Amino acid sequence: IHQIHRLMQLKRSAPTERVTLHAAVFNMNDPGILEAIIEAHHLGVEVKLIMDGRKFRPRYEWYWGDERLLEEGVPVLGIMRMEDGAMHNKFILFNGEYLATGSMNWEERARYDNHENMIITSNRELIKAYARRFESLAGGQKRTRRFAHSLNAEYSVTFAPDEPSHLHMAQLIREAQSEILIAMFTAKDVWWDEEGHRTSLLSEVIKAHQRGVEVTMVLDHDIHEASEYYGILSDDDPIDEWLVEQGIKVVLADNQRNRYASMHHKFVIIDESITVTGAYNWYYDSAYRNDEDQLVIRDSQLAARYRDEFKSLLQTYAPHL
């Protein structure tokens, strides 16, 4: 909201200048954010929004933000993927000057109840990469990306399902030397064939543990245990129990701030120096069906901030560790 207000001030001070707000966000229902966007649109800020196309044929009561935006004439494009994939990104470009991404949808629950993370950066390589992705999602030509694509660089990003985020994550896990901390809303594994053998992200995590890397995972309780979500019932997922059997420290975070509040993070910290964040969960749809982003930043100071959040999760849900 602060950044949107900043764009409005830019527009007021230079009414003839182009000021842009471009965002691709899975779900939108936070009144504070929506009203700020509407005000910016009416002021003349170029607002272009992309959301998951299934929101335009609502099946659930929390799919309503598009109606308010469309009533006010805000340009909103719904993206549909084959095989029921989702446009699951949560990134925002503020006038080509700042990029925001992370786990946070534009939802009231995300603002007040969930555990979420959002990173805001002015890194030019990342802004160019995300701007190119926004253009592609909106129907523009897909072009070879030259920006922020090298996993060994300080900043890099992959955009699933068109780029292999799971393979980049596997490489980072294999290179880990001492510690892997994983806060993942959904961790139901991603499998692939490699040199004639079948492997997966969680298999790579177990291999890291077996070679002496300290691995701790915080997962959302209601995703991995039998639960109810707005009348939808789900069965127990045995993945967390299997991980414990393999010697992995697993904490199920049961967020009680709201009936449907969650531990919605999707971040990984490796060796206190590498942070992986974005919209990307660990499961089949994220790798092969959904539009997702997975951002990798090699910065020990940033990793320390995320590590503090991880410690806070442990203090809340597993104080004995």
C-alpha positions in Angstrom: 0.0 0.0 0.0 2.9 2.3 0.8 4.4 1.7 -2.7 1.0 2.3 -4.4 0.7 5.6 -2.5 4.2 6.5 -3.7 3.1 5.9 -7.3 0.1 8.1 -6.8 2.3 10.9 -5.5 4.5 10.5 -8.5 1.5 10.9 -10.8 0.2 13.9 -8.9 3.6 15.6 -9.2 4.0 14.8 -12.9 0.5 14.2 -14.4 1.7 13.8 -18.0 4.4 11.2 -17.1 3.7 7.5 -17.4 3.6 5.8 -14.0 3.0 2.0 -13.9 1.7 -0.7 -11.5 1.9 -4.1 -13.0 1.2 -7.2 -10.9 0.5 -10.9 -11.2 -1.1 -12.1 -8.0 -3.0 -15.4 -7.5 -5.9 -14.1 -5.4 -7.0 -10.6 -4.5 -9.5 -9.8 -1.7 -7.8 -7.4 0.7 -10.0 -4.2 0.7 -7.1 -2.0 1.7 -5.0 -3.0 -1.2 -7.9 -3.1 -3.7 -9.1 0.4 -2.8 -5.5 1.8 -3.1 -5.3 0.2 -6.6 -8.6 1.6 -7.6 -7.6 5.1 -6.4 -4.3 4.8 -8.3 -6.2 3.7 -11.5 -8.6 6.7 -11.3 -5.7 9.0 -10.8 -4.1 7.9 -14.0 -1.5 5.3 -12.9 -1.2 2.6 -15.5 -2.6 -0.4 -13.6 -2.5 -3.8 -15.2 -3.3 -6.9 -13.2 -3.0 -10.6 -13.9 -4.7 -13.2 -11.6 -5.7 -16.8 -11.7 -8.4 -17.2 -14.4 -10.5 -19.5 -12.2 -11.4 -16.5 -10.0 -13.7 -15.4 -12.9 -16.0 -18.4 -12.4 -16.1 -18.4 -8.6 -16.6 -21.6 -6.8 -15.5 -20.5 -3.3 -16.6 -17.5 -1.3 -13.1 -15.9 -1.0 -12.9 -15.4 -4.8 -14.4 -11.9 -5.1 -11.7 -9.2 -5.5 -11.9 -9.3 -9.3 -15.5 -8.1 -9.2 -14.6 -4.9 -7.2 -11.7 -4.1 -9.6 -13.7 -4.7 -12.7 -16.6 -2.6 -11.4 -14.1 0.3 -11.3 -12.7 -0.4 -14.7 -9.3 -1.6 -13.6 -7.8 -3.8 -16.3 -7.7 -7.4 -15.0 -6.6 -10.4 -17.0 -7.4 -14.0 -15.9 -4.8 -16.6 -16.9 -5.8 -20.2 -17.5 -3.3 -23.1 -17.6 -3.8 -26.5 -19.2 -4.7 -29.4 -16.9 -6.2 -27.1 -14.3 -2.9 -25.4 -13.6 -3.0 -22.0 -11.7 -1.5 -18.6 -12.2 0.1 -18.8 -8.7 2.6 -15.9 -8.8 2.5 -13.1 -6.3 4.8 -10.4 -7.8 4.4 -6.7 -8.3 6.4 -4.2 -10.4 6.2 -0.6 -9.2 7.0 1.7 -12.1 10.0 -0.4 -13.1 11.8 0.8 -10.0 10.9 -1.8 -7.4 9.9 -5.5 -7.5 8.0 -7.2 -4.7 7.6 -11.0 -4.5 7.2 -13.8 -2.0 4.4 -15.9 -0.5 1.8 -13.2 0.1 -1.4 -13.0 -1.9 -3.5 -9.8 -1.7 -5.8 -11.3 0.9 -6.9 -10.1 4.3 -5.9 -13.4 5.9 -2.4 -13.0 4.4 -2.1 -9.6 5.9 -3.4 -10.3 9.4 -3.3 -14.0 10.1 -0.9 -16.1 8.0 2.8 -16.5 8.3 4.0 -14.8 5.0 7.1 -13.2 3.6 7.6 -10.5 0.9 10.8 -9.1 -0.4 11.1 -5.7 -2.1 14.1 -5.0 -4.2 15.4 -2.5 -6.7 17.8 -4.9 -8.4 17.7 -4.1 -12.1 18.4 -7.6 -13.3 15.5 -9.0 -11.3 13.2 -6.2 -12.4 14.0 -6.9 -16.0 13.4 -10.6 -15.6 10.1 -10.2 -13.9 9.0 -7.5 -16.4 9.7 -9.9 -19.2 7.7 -12.6 -17.4 4.8 -10.2 -16.9 4.8 -9.4 -20.6 4.8 -13.1 -21.4 2.0 -13.9 -19.0 -0.1 -11.1 -20.6 0.2 -12.7 -24.0 3.4 -11.2 -25.2 6.0 -13.0 -27.2 8.1 -15.4 -25.2 11.8 -14.4 -25.7 15.0 -15.9 -24.5 15.7 -14.3 -21.2 19.1 -12.7 -20.6 18.4 -11.4 -17.1 19.0 -13.1 -13.7 19.0 -16.6 -15.0 22.4 -17.9 -13.8 22.0 -19.9 -10.5 25.5 -19.0 -9.5 24.8 -15.3 -9.6 24.0 -13.2 -6.6 20.4 -12.9 -7.8 18.6 -15.4 -10.0 15.0 -16.5 -10.7 13.2 -19.3 -12.5 9.6 -19.2 -13.7 7.8 -22.5 -13.7 6.4 -24.4 -15.5 8.5 -23.0 -18.4 11.7 -23.2 -16.5 12.9 -26.1 -14.2 12.7 -24.5 -10.8 12.8 -28.0 -9.2 16.2 -28.8 -10.8 17.7 -25.5 -9.6 16.4 -26.3 -6.1 17.9 -29.8 -6.3 21.3 -28.4 -7.3 21.3 -26.1 -4.3 20.3 -28.9 -1.9 23.1 -31.1 -3.3 25.7 -28.3 -2.8 24.6 -27.6 0.8 27.4 -28.1 3.3 26.0 -27.7 6.8 22.4 -26.6 7.1 19.1 -26.5 5.2 16.0 -24.8 6.8 12.8 -25.3 4.9 9.5 -23.4 5.6 7.1 -24.8 3.0 3.3 -24.5 3.0 2.9 -27.5 0.7 5.7 -30.2 0.6 4.2 -33.2 -1.3 7.3 -33.7 -3.4 8.4 -33.2 -7.0 9.7 -36.2 -9.0 11.7 -36.4 -12.2 14.0 -38.8 -14.1 17.7 -38.1 -14.1 20.2 -40.2 -16.0 17.9 -43.2 -15.9 17.0 -42.9 -12.3 14.0 -41.4 -10.5 14.6 -38.8 -7.9 12.7 -36.0 -6.2 13.2 -32.9 -4.0 12.5 -34.7 -0.8 14.8 -37.6 -1.8 17.6 -35.0 -2.3 16.8 -33.5 1.2 17.1 -37.0 2.7 20.4 -37.6 0.9 21.7 -34.2 2.3 20.7 -35.3 5.8 22.4 -38.7 5.3 25.7 -37.0 4.4 25.6 -34.9 7.6 23.7 -31.7 6.6 21.4 -30.5 9.4 17.9 -30.4 8.0 14.8 -28.9 9.6 11.4 -28.5 7.9 8.4 -26.4 9.0 5.2 -27.4 7.1 1.6 -26.2 7.4 -0.4 -28.5 9.6 -3.7 -28.4 7.7 -2.1 -29.2 4.4 -0.3 -32.3 5.7 -2.9 -33.6 8.1 -6.6 -34.4 7.5 -8.5 -31.1 7.6 -11.4 -29.0 6.4 -11.1 -25.8 4.4 -14.3 -23.8 3.7 -16.3 -27.1 3.6 -13.7 -29.0 1.5 -12.3 -32.1 3.3 -8.8 -33.5 2.7 -7.2 -36.7 3.9 -3.9 -37.1 5.8 -0.8 -36.8 3.7 1.8 -39.4 4.8 4.8 -37.3 3.5 5.6 -35.7 6.9 5.5 -39.0 8.7 7.8 -40.6 6.1 10.2 -37.7 6.4 10.4 -38.2 10.2 11.1 -41.9 9.6 14.0 -40.9 7.4 15.5 -38.8 10.3 14.3 -35.3 9.2 13.2 -32.9 11.8 9.7 -31.9 10.8 7.5 -29.4 12.6 3.8 -29.0 11.6 2.7 -25.4 12.2 -0.9 -25.3 13.3 -1.7 -21.5 13.0 -4.6 -20.7 15.3 -4.9 -17.0 14.6 -7.9 -17.6 12.4 -10.0 -20.7 11.6 -8.3 -20.9 8.1 -5.0 -19.2 8.9 -1.9 -21.0 7.7 1.9 -21.2 7.7 2.0 -20.0 4.1 5.7 -19.4 3.7 7.6 -21.0 0.8 11.3 -20.3 1.6 14.5 -22.2 2.1 17.8 -21.1 3.7 21.0 -22.9 2.9 24.2 -22.7 4.8 23.2 -19.3 6.3 24.0 -17.6 3.0 21.4 -18.5 0.4 17.7 -17.6 0.5 15.1 -19.1 -1.8 11.7 -17.6 -1.8 8.8 -16.8 -4.1 5.4 -18.4 -4.8 6.8 -21.9 -5.5 5.6 -24.8 -3.3 7.1 -28.3 -3.4 4.6 -30.4 -5.3 3.8 -31.6 -8.8 1.6 -28.7 -9.9 4.2 -26.1 -9.0 6.8 -27.7 -11.2 4.7 -28.8 -14.2 1.4 -27.0 -14.3 1.3 -23.6 -12.5 2.8 -20.2 -13.2 5.3 -19.8 -10.3 8.4 -17.9 -9.5 11.4 -19.1 -7.5 13.9 -16.4 -6.5 17.4 -17.3 -5.3 19.5 -14.6 -3.5 23.1 -15.2 -2.2 23.3 -12.7 0.6 24.2 -13.7 4.2 22.5 -10.6 5.7 19.2 -11.4 4.0 19.6 -15.1 4.9 20.0 -14.0 8.5 16.7 -12.2 8.4 14.9 -15.2 7.0 16.7 -17.4 9.5 15.3 -15.3 12.3 11.8 -15.8 10.9 12.5 -19.6 10.9 13.6 -19.5 14.5 10.4 -17.6 15.4 8.4 -20.4 13.8 10.2 -23.0 15.8 9.7 -21.0 19.0 6.0 -20.8 18.3 5.3 -24.4 17.1 8.2 -26.5 18.5 9.8 -24.7 21.5 11.5 -28.0 22.5 13.8 -28.0 19.4 
